[in-house]
Amino acid sequence: LRNVHITFYDTDGKETSTLTAREGTYHWATGDMEGRGNCVVVGAGDGRTLRSEVMRYRQATNTVSSDLPFVFDAPGRHIEGDGFTSDPNFNNVTALRPHGTGGRFTLPNQ
C-alpha cells in the first residue's frame, strides 16, 4: 500500500488514534499491518504523537510497536527510545532504552 492512513477505534466505536505512513503492508488473514517511512500515530484530540520509521499493528494483541528509534510527545512529556510497544491509545507504552522529560513522579521509599 502507498500513502497509508489507518484510524483506530475503541470497542464503543470511538476514534482513538490515526496512523499515517508512506507505505505499508496489510495482512488480510490476521488483520495485522506494518507502516514504513515517516510513520506517525496521532491520538484523537489530545495532542499525543508517536513517530518512528517503522510501526507494526498486531490485531490479536491490539498493540502498536517498533524495534527502531521513536519519539513520543504529549502535553508536558517528551520521550525517545530505541523501540516500543503500546496500545493504540498510548495508555500503556513500554519503551526500550527510554529517555525524555516531563511530568512528575514519586519514587517509592526503599
Beta strands, then each sheet from edge to edge (+ up, - down):
strand 1: 2-9
strand 2: 15-26
strand 3: 33-43
strand 4: 49-58
strand 5: 63-66
strand 6: 70-74
strand 7: 77-81
strand 8: 83-86
strand 9: 93-96
strand 10: 99-102
sheet 1: 1+ 2- 3+ 4- 5+ 8- 9+
sheet 2: 1+ 2- 3+ 4- 6+ 7- 10+
end
